Amino acid sequence: MSDRGFTVYDLKRIKQAGLLYFLILIGLLLPTDLWSQDNVQDTGTALTASIDQTSAKVGDTVVVHLSYSLPEGAQLPEEPQIKGLQGLTILKKLIEPGRISITLLVDQLDQWRSGPLSLAYMDKDGKEKVLKADPVSLTVLSNLGDRPEEAQLKPIQDIIPTKAGWLKFLPWVAILMFAMLALGCFFLYQKKRRSGKGSLELIDPPHIRAQKEIEQLEAQGFFEKGHIKEYYFLFSEILRRYLESIRHFPAAEFTTEEIANHLKDEQDRKLLPLLRQVDLVKFADTIPTPARKQEDLIAAKTYINETSPVNGSEEVSVLNPEVVS
């Protein structure tokens, strides 16, 4: 017995009781959400990201593979939510069990890099959970070769003289031709008005006209004959004229970036990757493969079909400007 009246056994009991009270106090002070089931990490879940190549040129396509595993009873939503690809141009997605393959366009001159990747899913209780993976990146190579500083850029067209002697007569010639044209139209109008006969013209709607122009371009075989730039210049004009006719702004005169600033509809913005790919062929000497050319052709036809009216086969009848008596 101690001098204060406590035995060794009593002191041991007091220490045990104090330790128990301390643990209870710590448990009460800790946030209750730490004990919540929602914050317990699911076992058997994982997400890994990989890219099919470590370097590419501007205009190439790369594929990012997301491999995932979910706990029992969990599933992905009908449209999986993938974050971390903001600012990158997505061309298509392929969703398979345990794997999602995303094809993207390399359209940046500096290092191509994604953000931290994440994939949302629903657990067996219907609660949303998120899988995370590290970013993926690759090195963007120059289209000018290993020594871009020594490359010689070719002009788009030959140098044209800025002045010519006959140009000073051009305004007078234009005035004379305009006067003759106006006079001819006036006599033709008067003749048809006196005859009291009118006629109807059938004008193809924009989507039919664009489809016919693409078919005519394909029939000329420019790409197969090696005239790749000529083919893509004409292909670009068809797409821009079609966009101009349905959205009512001068897309044929705008650059691709100016067109991007005018597009508000998400359906129209799907055309931007194709226009940027066409620009790479026109101005950066990118040579697409026949398979890539076929993909561009399919993308153009798909956009035209999606933006055409429901009754796309109908033709628009326009009455000639003369008065039918």
C-alpha positions as CSV (number, residue, x, y, z in Angstrom):
1,M,0.0,0.0,0.0
2,S,1.2,3.5,-0.9
3,D,1.5,6.4,1.5
4,R,-1.7,7.9,0.0
5,G,-3.9,4.9,0.6
6,F,-3.9,3.5,-3.0
7,T,-2.7,0.1,-3.8
8,V,-0.8,-0.9,-7.0
9,Y,-3.9,-2.5,-8.3
10,D,-5.9,0.7,-7.8
11,L,-3.4,2.7,-9.7
12,K,-3.5,0.2,-12.6
13,R,-7.3,0.4,-12.8
14,I,-7.1,4.2,-12.8
15,K,-4.7,4.2,-15.8
16,Q,-6.8,1.8,-17.8
17,A,-10.0,3.9,-17.2
18,G,-8.1,7.1,-18.2
19,L,-6.9,5.5,-21.4
20,L,-10.5,4.3,-22.2
21,Y,-11.9,7.8,-21.6
22,F,-9.2,9.3,-23.9
23,L,-10.0,6.9,-26.8
24,I,-13.8,7.7,-26.4
25,L,-13.0,11.4,-26.5
26,I,-10.9,11.0,-29.7
27,G,-13.7,9.1,-31.3
28,L,-16.2,11.8,-30.5
29,L,-14.0,14.5,-31.9
30,L,-13.2,12.9,-35.2
31,P,-15.5,13.9,-38.1
32,T,-18.3,11.4,-38.5
33,D,-17.9,11.2,-42.3
34,L,-14.6,9.4,-41.8
35,W,-16.7,6.4,-40.6
36,S,-19.2,6.8,-43.4
37,Q,-19.4,3.9,-45.8
38,D,-19.4,6.3,-48.8
39,N,-15.7,7.3,-48.1
40,V,-14.4,3.7,-47.8
41,Q,-12.5,3.0,-51.0
42,D,-14.0,0.2,-53.0
43,T,-11.8,-2.8,-53.4
44,G,-11.2,-4.3,-56.9
45,T,-11.4,-0.9,-58.7
46,A,-8.7,0.5,-60.9
47,L,-8.2,2.8,-63.9
48,T,-5.1,2.9,-66.0
49,A,-4.4,5.2,-69.0
50,S,-2.0,4.6,-71.9
51,I,-1.3,6.1,-75.3
52,D,-0.4,4.1,-78.5
53,Q,2.6,6.2,-79.3
54,T,5.1,8.6,-77.7
55,S,5.5,11.1,-80.5
56,A,3.5,12.3,-83.5
57,K,3.3,15.1,-86.1
58,V,0.6,17.8,-86.3
59,G,-2.4,16.3,-88.1
60,D,-1.8,12.7,-86.9
61,T,-4.3,10.8,-84.8
62,V,-3.5,9.0,-81.6
63,V,-5.5,6.6,-79.5
64,V,-5.7,6.8,-75.7
65,H,-6.7,3.5,-74.0
66,L,-8.5,3.6,-70.6
67,S,-8.5,0.2,-68.9
68,Y,-10.8,-0.1,-65.9
69,S,-12.2,-2.6,-63.4
70,L,-15.3,-2.1,-61.3
71,P,-16.5,-3.8,-58.1
72,E,-19.2,-6.4,-58.2
73,G,-22.6,-4.9,-59.0
74,A,-21.2,-1.6,-60.3
75,Q,-21.6,-0.3,-63.9
76,L,-20.9,2.6,-66.2
77,P,-23.6,5.0,-67.2
78,E,-25.0,4.8,-70.7
79,E,-22.8,7.7,-71.8
80,P,-19.6,7.4,-69.7
81,Q,-18.3,10.7,-68.3
82,I,-14.5,11.0,-69.0
83,K,-12.8,14.1,-67.6
84,G,-9.3,15.3,-68.4
85,L,-9.6,15.6,-72.2
86,Q,-10.7,19.2,-72.2
87,G,-9.1,21.3,-75.0
88,L,-8.2,18.2,-77.1
89,T,-10.0,17.3,-80.3
90,I,-11.9,14.0,-79.9
91,L,-12.6,12.2,-83.2
92,K,-14.4,9.0,-81.9
93,K,-14.8,6.7,-78.9
94,L,-15.0,2.9,-78.8
95,I,-16.5,1.6,-75.6
96,E,-15.8,-2.1,-74.7
97,P,-16.1,-4.1,-71.5
98,G,-13.2,-3.1,-69.3
99,R,-11.7,-0.8,-72.0
100,I,-12.5,2.6,-73.6
101,S,-10.5,3.6,-76.7
102,I,-10.5,7.3,-77.6
103,T,-9.1,8.6,-81.0
104,L,-7.8,12.2,-80.8
105,L,-6.3,14.6,-83.3
106,V,-2.9,16.1,-82.7
107,D,-3.6,19.7,-83.4
108,Q,-1.1,21.5,-81.1
109,L,2.4,22.6,-82.0
110,D,3.8,22.3,-78.5
111,Q,3.7,19.3,-76.2
112,W,0.4,17.4,-76.5
113,R,-0.8,16.5,-73.0
114,S,-4.1,15.6,-71.3
115,G,-5.2,16.5,-67.8
116,P,-5.7,14.1,-64.9
117,L,-8.1,11.5,-66.2
118,S,-11.2,10.3,-64.4
119,L,-14.1,8.0,-65.1
120,A,-17.4,8.1,-63.3
121,Y,-19.4,4.9,-62.5
122,M,-22.4,3.8,-60.4
123,D,-21.9,1.3,-57.6
124,K,-24.4,-1.4,-56.7
125,D,-26.3,1.1,-54.4
126,G,-26.7,3.6,-57.3
127,K,-24.2,6.0,-55.9
128,E,-21.7,7.8,-58.2
129,K,-18.1,6.9,-57.7
130,V,-15.0,8.1,-59.6
131,L,-11.9,6.2,-60.8
132,K,-8.8,8.3,-61.4
133,A,-5.6,7.9,-63.5
134,D,-2.5,10.0,-64.3
135,P,-2.4,12.2,-67.4
136,V,-1.0,11.0,-70.8
137,S,1.3,13.0,-73.1
138,L,3.4,12.8,-76.2
139,T,6.0,14.8,-78.1
140,V,4.8,16.8,-81.1
141,L,7.3,16.5,-84.0
142,S,7.8,19.1,-86.6
143,N,6.3,18.6,-90.1
144,L,9.4,20.3,-91.5
145,G,11.7,17.4,-90.7
146,D,14.6,16.9,-88.2
147,R,16.1,20.3,-89.0
148,P,13.2,22.8,-89.4
149,E,15.5,25.8,-89.3
150,E,17.1,24.6,-92.6
151,A,13.8,23.8,-94.4
152,Q,12.7,25.9,-97.3
153,L,9.0,26.8,-97.4
154,K,7.4,26.8,-100.8
155,P,5.1,29.7,-101.8
156,I,1.4,28.8,-102.2
157,Q,1.4,30.4,-105.7
158,D,3.8,32.1,-108.0
159,I,4.6,35.8,-107.6
160,I,2.1,38.0,-109.5
161,P,3.0,41.4,-110.7
162,T,1.3,44.1,-108.7
163,K,0.7,46.4,-111.7
164,A,-0.1,46.0,-115.4
165,G,-0.6,48.6,-118.1
166,W,-4.1,47.4,-119.1
167,L,-5.4,47.7,-115.6
168,K,-6.1,51.4,-116.0
169,F,-8.7,50.6,-118.6
170,L,-10.4,47.9,-116.5
171,P,-13.0,50.3,-114.8
172,W,-14.2,51.5,-118.2
173,V,-14.4,48.0,-119.6
174,A,-16.4,46.9,-116.5
175,I,-18.8,49.9,-116.9
176,L,-19.4,49.0,-120.5
177,M,-20.0,45.4,-119.8
178,F,-22.4,46.2,-117.0
179,A,-24.3,48.6,-119.3
180,M,-24.6,46.0,-122.0
181,L,-25.7,43.3,-119.6
182,A,-28.3,45.6,-118.0
183,L,-29.6,46.5,-121.5
184,G,-29.8,42.9,-122.5
185,C,-31.7,41.9,-119.4
186,F,-34.1,44.7,-119.9
187,F,-35.0,43.7,-123.5
188,L,-35.3,40.0,-122.4
189,Y,-37.6,41.0,-119.6
190,Q,-39.8,43.1,-121.9
191,K,-39.9,40.3,-124.4
192,K,-41.0,37.7,-121.9
193,R,-43.5,40.1,-120.3
194,R,-45.1,40.7,-123.7
195,S,-45.3,37.0,-124.4
196,G,-47.0,36.4,-121.1
197,K,-45.1,33.2,-120.5
198,G,-43.3,32.4,-117.3
199,S,-41.2,29.4,-116.4
200,L,-40.2,27.6,-113.3
201,E,-36.7,26.6,-112.3
202,L,-35.8,23.8,-109.9
203,I,-32.9,24.8,-107.7
204,D,-31.2,22.1,-105.6
205,P,-31.3,22.7,-101.8
206,P,-27.8,23.2,-100.2
207,H,-27.3,19.6,-99.0
208,I,-28.2,18.1,-102.4
209,R,-25.9,20.6,-104.2
210,A,-23.0,19.8,-101.8
211,Q,-23.5,16.0,-102.2
212,K,-23.5,16.4,-106.0
213,E,-20.3,18.5,-105.9
214,I,-18.5,16.0,-103.8
215,E,-19.5,13.2,-106.2
216,Q,-18.2,15.2,-109.1
217,L,-15.0,15.9,-107.3
218,E,-14.5,12.2,-106.6
219,A,-15.2,11.3,-110.2
220,Q,-12.3,13.5,-111.4
221,G,-9.8,11.4,-109.5
222,F,-7.5,14.2,-108.4
223,F,-6.4,12.3,-105.2
224,E,-5.7,9.1,-107.1
225,K,-3.6,11.0,-109.7
226,G,-1.4,12.5,-107.0
227,H,-3.0,16.0,-107.1
228,I,-3.7,15.9,-103.3
229,K,-3.5,19.6,-102.6
230,E,-5.9,20.4,-105.5
231,Y,-8.3,17.8,-104.2
232,Y,-8.3,19.2,-100.7
233,F,-8.6,22.8,-101.8
234,L,-11.8,21.9,-103.8
235,F,-13.0,19.7,-101.0
236,S,-12.6,22.6,-98.5
237,E,-14.5,25.0,-100.8
238,I,-17.5,22.6,-101.0
239,L,-17.7,22.3,-97.2
240,R,-17.3,26.1,-96.7
241,R,-19.9,27.0,-99.3
242,Y,-22.4,24.5,-97.8
243,L,-21.8,26.0,-94.3
244,E,-22.2,29.5,-95.7
245,S,-25.6,28.5,-97.3
246,I,-27.1,27.0,-94.2
247,R,-25.7,29.3,-91.5
248,H,-25.7,32.6,-93.5
249,F,-22.2,34.0,-92.8
250,P,-19.4,34.2,-95.4
251,A,-17.6,30.9,-94.4
252,A,-16.0,30.7,-97.8
253,E,-14.0,33.8,-97.1
254,F,-13.2,33.1,-93.4
255,T,-10.3,31.2,-91.9
256,T,-11.0,28.1,-89.9
257,E,-10.5,30.0,-86.6
258,E,-12.9,32.8,-87.8
259,I,-15.4,30.1,-88.6
260,A,-15.0,28.5,-85.2
261,N,-15.9,31.9,-83.6
262,H,-19.2,32.0,-85.5
263,L,-20.3,28.4,-84.8
264,K,-22.7,28.2,-81.8
265,D,-24.4,24.8,-82.4
266,E,-22.6,21.8,-81.1
267,Q,-23.5,19.9,-84.3
268,D,-21.7,22.5,-86.4
269,R,-18.6,22.4,-84.1
270,K,-18.1,18.7,-85.1
271,L,-17.0,20.0,-88.5
272,L,-14.0,21.9,-87.0
273,P,-11.6,18.9,-86.7
274,L,-12.2,18.1,-90.4
275,L,-11.6,21.7,-91.5
276,R,-8.3,21.8,-89.4
277,Q,-7.2,18.5,-91.0
278,V,-7.9,19.9,-94.4
279,D,-5.9,23.1,-93.6
280,L,-2.9,20.9,-92.6
281,V,-3.0,19.3,-96.1
282,K,-3.4,22.7,-97.8
283,F,-0.8,24.7,-95.9
284,A,1.5,22.3,-93.9
285,D,2.3,19.8,-96.7
286,T,0.7,17.0,-94.7
287,I,0.1,14.0,-97.0
288,P,-2.9,11.9,-95.9
289,T,-3.2,8.2,-96.7
290,P,-6.0,6.9,-98.9
291,A,-7.6,5.6,-95.7
292,R,-7.5,9.0,-94.0
293,K,-8.9,10.6,-97.2
294,Q,-11.8,8.2,-97.0
295,E,-12.4,9.0,-93.4
296,D,-12.5,12.7,-94.2
297,L,-15.0,12.0,-97.0
298,I,-17.2,10.0,-94.7
299,A,-17.1,12.8,-92.0
300,A,-18.1,15.4,-94.6
301,K,-21.0,13.4,-95.9
302,T,-22.1,12.6,-92.3
303,Y,-22.2,16.3,-91.4
304,I,-24.2,17.2,-94.5
305,N,-26.7,14.4,-93.8
306,E,-27.1,15.5,-90.2
307,T,-27.6,19.1,-91.0
308,S,-30.0,18.5,-94.0
309,P,-33.8,19.0,-93.7
310,V,-36.0,16.0,-92.7
311,N,-37.4,15.9,-96.3
312,G,-33.9,16.1,-97.9
313,S,-35.1,14.6,-101.2
314,E,-37.5,17.4,-101.9
315,E,-36.4,20.1,-104.4
316,V,-37.1,23.8,-104.0
317,S,-39.0,25.4,-106.8
318,V,-38.3,29.1,-107.5
319,L,-40.3,31.2,-109.9
320,N,-38.4,33.2,-112.5
321,P,-38.3,37.0,-111.8
322,E,-40.6,37.8,-114.7
323,V,-44.4,38.5,-114.1
324,V,-46.7,35.8,-115.4
325,S,-49.7,37.4,-117.0
